[in-house]
């Protein structure tokens, strides 16, 4: 069973260096979260030259790049809630991107009935991030940090906005699933307006974030910069699109000049933050984290093709295949991480909170329940002793590579996917892959390794029990011979 780390245990492991205990010298934290940026979408893994990301490369030169970082969900809101709570989606209950819906549901529920065409009763996700768990923003505020949230939220409007979760600043204070109307010139928010027809939302957001950095450079700050990029709608500055169109290879699976321009704008915003940190002399005491909320979008259409391609990974956003949950990630921690290093350790976005909570001088009221782990042994160049990470996704979006409601467990080189009640006599169906030898998940080895399946299935059972997950159940009214059988 996975261990739940308390704040007391984390603080007991805290090193004496590199951070001084005085408030002014405590490290700043800048957490940058891209939206829908795939593992192969940038230069961190050498996946493509069509999406140059020089500023992510600058960041990677300062820290550690992870080749096996996982999101807590193949969709945005669950991962965002996991970052803020340090918990699995199975525990906090936000399992779908529904924070913009009118109904305020604080916990998931299982429908009592469904029509005969529906095979499973699938949980209905919570639609709001509850205010009772201590969130990352509240933890930093309680430790004397200035806290600012910039960008996408999608975890509920007031009274569930960033302002109710520990952030003193919230720009643009919107709860939509993507940028309002678009990225260039047409977006408009009450506290963030375009200044001219070519004004880019991400650049304006970065300007506001830079202003926050400069206003708080003499005190510790936590900057939560959650980009709208590279989520739909797909548009960018015309000059950028045309520049990428000239470099486009029609035979390449990644050939959307619009999407490439969006990746460029995303990377440029990262560069603005790095420039501000350097210009204000903060580089030696600022922890920088970059990740994506889920895998790349392979299912929408732009420029006559898909936005991106996640090869060599299978699938994409909204699936439990590697392309949906393996994400780019870099962490730079001055004095702790060797610059320019790489790690193949398995990490997950829910690990960020317990890792930051273990900073020297950082205190936590009570004993928060974390499913994530303190990553500092990995950041110091070592390994992390845990059996598996889990991605719980009890939904089945209408995308080509979809699975029925399922959960994935990744343990070492092995990955097990449990498809709920999809086997004989409504038993669970299991798919087993050896990722080191089969990163594209093309060979199901479940029949060849029944003992491995049994052990990893037990880990899944323990995780679901520990998190009190609301699970899919067979629909007693299901009629297999229904013409609308799903």
N, C-alpha and C positions, 0 to 999 in steps of 0.2 A: 504494500500500500504506500502511496506517495506520502512523504512527510509534510506536515504543515508547519512552516517556520513562524515562530512568534517574533515580535520586535525585540524582545529581550534576548532571544537566542541570536538574532542577527547582530545586535550590538555587541554581544560577547565576542563575536568573531571579528570585530572591526579592527583594522590595523592602526598603528599609531601615526603613520604617515600616509600620504603626503600632505594632508590638509591640517592646518592649525585649527584649534578649537574656538578661537575668537570669532565672533559673528562676521566681522569685516573680511576675514580671510577664508571663510567657508566657501566652498566652490559654488559658482553659479551653475545652473543646469539649463541647457537648451535642448528640448526634445522636438525633433522635426519628424512629422508623420506625413508621408506621401499617400495619396488616395489612388488605389488601383495600379500602382507601379509594379510591374512584374519583375521577377527575379532576373530575367534576361534582358530587361529593358534599359539597362545602363552598363557602364563599363566596369562595374565592380566585379562581375564574374566573367568578363570577356565575351559577353553574349552577342554584342552587336556593335558595329562601327557606325551604323546609321543613326544611333542615338548618342552622340558624344555628350558626356557629362563631366566636364573638367572640374567643376566645383565639388562634386562627389568624390572625384579622385583626390582633390586637395584635402578633403575631410579624411579619406582613407589613409593618406600619408601621415595624418596625425594620430591615427588610432588603429583599431582592430576591425577587419572586415570578416564577416561571418558567411560561410558558404551554406550553412544548414540552420538558418533562422526561420522560425515558423510563426505565422500569425495564429491567433486563437480562434479564427473563423475564416472562411473563404469570402465573407462579406463584411462590410465596414463597421457598423455599429457594435456588433459583439466584440470585435477586437478592440475598439476604442474603450468600451466598458472594462475590458480585461486589463488594459494599460492603466486605467485610473484606479482599479481596485486590486490588482494583482491576483485576480481570481479567474478561474475557468468560466466560459460561457455556461457550462452546465450548472455552475453555482450561482452566478449573478442573474441568470435567467433571460438575458437579452441574447437571443439566438438568431435574430433577423433584423434587417435595417428598416425598422418601423417607427423610429423615434419621431418622425414628422406627422404620424397619424393623429387624428383628434383624440381618440380614446386614450386615457391615461391608465395603463395597466402596469402595476408595479411588480407583478410576479407572473411567470408563465402559467397558463392554464391548459388543461387537456379537455377538448370538447367532449361532451357526453354522448353525442350522436352525430352521425353523418349518413348521407344517402348510400344506396347499395352500390354505386359505382366507385366509392372510395374504399380502398383496401385497408388503410391505416388511419387511426385517429392520431394526428400529429399535434404536438404542443403548439399553442399560440404564444408567440414570444411576448415577454414584457416589452412595453413601449417606452419606458422611462427609466433612467438611472436613479435608483432610490437614493435618498439623502442620508440614510442611516449608516451605511458603511463609510469609514473614513477614506476619502479619495486622495489621490496623489496631490491634487491642488490644495486640499485642506491640510495635509501633512506638511507641505512646505510653508503654507501661511502660518500654521501653528508653530513653526520653527523660526519665525521671524523673517521669512523671505518675502520679497515683493513677488506677486504672482500675476501672470498675464496669459490669457488664452487668445490666440489669433487664428481665425480660420473656421473650418468646418467643425461642427459639434455633433448633431444628429443623434442626441441622446435625450431629447426632450426640451420643450420650451419652458419658460418660467412657470412654476417654481422648481424646475429641474435643469436650469441653464447652467453655464459655467459659473455664474455669479452665486449660485446656491451650492457650488461644489468647490469652493475655496479660492476662486480666481477673483482678483480685485479689478481686473480689466478684461473685457470681452469684446473683441472686434472681429467680425461685424455684428455680433449678437443676433445670429440667425440659426434656425434649426433645420434648414432644408437639407435634402440629400445631396445636393450639388450646387454649383454656383448659380445664382439667380439670373436666368436668361442666357448667360454666356460669360466668357472671360474677357472680351475686348469691348470696352466702351459702353455696352448695354446694361451691365450689371448696376445695381443701385441698392444700397442699404441705408437705413436711417443714420448710421454713424460712419458710413464709408461710401463716398460718391466718386464716380469717374470725373476726371478733370478735363478730358478731351476725348475725341472719338477713338483714338488708338490706345487709350490708357488700359493697361492690362491688370486684371484683378490681383494676380499673384505678385506683381511688382508693387502695387499699392499696399497689399498686405505686408510685404517685406519692409516697406518704408515705415509702416506703423510699428512693426516689430522692432525695427532699428531704433525708432524713437523711444520705445520702452527700454531697450538696452541702455541707451544714452542717459535716460532720466534716472536709471537705477544703477549706474555703473559703480557707485560708491557704497552699495549695499548688496548683499546676496540676493539673487533673483532666480525665479523659475519661469522660463519662457516656454510655453506650450504652443508650438507653431504647427498647426494641423492644416496642411495645404489642401486647397480644393483640387489642385492638379494631381493626377491627370484624368480625373473623372469627367464623364460626359456632362454637358454638351461639348462636342469636339470643335473647337475653334481656337485660333491664335492670331497673332499679328501677321498681316499679309506678307510682309517682308521676310519673316521667318519661314512661313510656309513655302514661299517661292524658292528660298535658298535651299531648303531640304528637297524640294521637288527636283531641282537640278542634280542632286546627288542620289536620287532614287534609283534603285535597281528593280526593274519590273519583275525580275525572276525571284526576288527575295521574298520570304514570307513576311518580313517587316518592310513595308513599302508605303506606308501612309505618311505623306509629308506633313499633314496637319497634326498627326499624333507626334511625330518627331519634333515639330515646333513646340508642342505642349510640353514634351520632356525637356526641351531646351529652356523654356520659361520656368519650369519647376527647378531645374538646376541653377538658373540664374538667381532665383530667390534664395537658394542655399548660399550662393556666393555673396549675396548682399549681407546675410547674417554673419558669415565668416569675416568679411571685410570690416563690419562694425565691431566685432569682437577684437580683431587685431588692431584696428585703429584706436580703440579705447584702452589698449593694454591689458585685456582681460584673458588672453589666450592661455596663460599659465594657471588660471584658476577657474576655468570653465569646462564643465563636462558637456560634451556634444554627443547626441544620439540621433541617428537617422534610421528610419525603418518605413515599411509600407504596411497598410492595414490589411491587404490581401493581395492575391496574385493578379496578373495582368488580364485585361478585358479582351477576350478572343471572340466575343459573340455579337457585339454591335457592328455597325458598318460605317465606314468613313472613307472617302476617296476611292470608293469601289472595292474596298477590301476590309479586313478586320483591323481594329486599331493596332494590335500587336500580335505576336506569336511567342509562346512561352517555351518553345523548343530549346533544349532537349527534354524539358519537362512535359508531362501529359496534362491536358486540360487547362483550365484557367479559372478566373473569378467565378464564384458561385458553385465550385465543385471541390470535393475533398481530394482530388488528384493533386500531385505535387505542384502543378502549375497554379492551383488555386490557393495554396497555403504556404508554400516556400517563398520567402520574400527577401529583398535586399536589406542589409542591416550593417551599420558601422557604429562603433562606439569609440569615442576619443576621451580619455580620462588622464589628464596630465599627472605624471608622477606614479601612475599605477599601470598603465598600458604601454607596451613598447610600440612606438610609432611605426606605422607601415607593416604591422603584423597581421596575420590571418589565422583563423580558427575554423576547424571543421566540427567543433562541438555543437551538439543540438541545443539551441536556445529557443525561447518563445517570448512573445511580447508581454505576457503576464509576469515575466521575470524582472521587468524593469523596475517596478515599484519596490519589491523586496530588496533589490540591489541598491537602489538609491536610499532606502530606509536604513541601510547598514552603514551609511557614511558616518565617519567620526563626528561626534557632537550632535547627531540627529536623534531626536527623541520621538517616541510614539506613545500616545495615550492608550492604555489598555493593551490588548493582545489581538491585533487584527488577524483575520484568517487569510492566509496567502496560499494559493495553489502554485504560484511561481516560486522560483528559487533565487537566492543570492548568487549572482554570477561572478563575484569578484575572484574566486579561484580560477575561473576561465580567463578573466581579464588580466590576471597576473601570469598567464601562460600555461596554466594547468588544465585539469579536467574537472568535470562535474559528475558527482556520483548520484545518479538518479536512474530509475528504471525506464521511464518513458515520458513523453509529452502526449497530450490528447487534444483533439479538435472535435468538439461535439457540434453536429450540424443536423438537427432533426427535421430538415426541410428538403424539398425537391424542386428547386427552381426550374423553369422551362428553358433550359439551355442544352445544347447538343450532347455534352458529356455528363449530363446529370446522373446522379444516383438517387434511389429512394432515401428516405431519412436514414442517417448513418453516423458513425463516429469512427475516427481514425486514431490509432496509437502508433507512435514512432519510437522504436527502441533500438539503439545502435544502428546497424545497417538494415534493420527489418521494419516493415510497415504493415500493420494489419488494419483493414477496413471492415467494420461490422455493419452490414446492412440489416436494419431491424426487421425481423419477422418476414424475411424474403426467401426463406428456404422451405423445405418440405414440412408439412404440418405446422406452418407459421413459425418455424424455428428461425434463428438468425443465420444469415449467410455471411461467410467470411472470405475475404480476399487477402492474400499474403504476397508481399513483394520484397525482394532483396534489392534495396536501392543502390547499393554500391555497384552491383553488377547489372542492374536494370533500372536506371534512373527514369526511364520512360514508362515504367509500370506496364509493360506489355506481357509479362509472364506471371500468371497467378500460380503460386507455389503451395497453396493451401493443402491440396491433396497430397503433396509430397512431404509435407512437414506438419503432420497433425499435432505432434507434441508442442512445436513452436506455436501453433495456432492456439492450443489449449492454454499455454502459459500466458500469452499476450491477451487472450480473451479474459483470463482471470484478472489481469491488470485493468482491463476496461471495466469489468464488473466492480472492482474495488473503487475505481475513480468515480463511477456513476453513483455508487452507494455513498462515498465520502462527501460528494457534492450535493446529495439529495436531488439529483436531476429529475425533472419531469420527463418521462420517457414516452415514446410512441407506443401505441397498443393496437392490436388488431381490432378492426371495426366489426362488431358482432352483426351488423346489418349488411355487411358486404355480400353481394351476390356475384360469384365468379363468372357466371354466364351473362352478366349485364353487358349490353351493347356498348356501354360507356365505361367499361372496366378500365381502371388505371393501373 
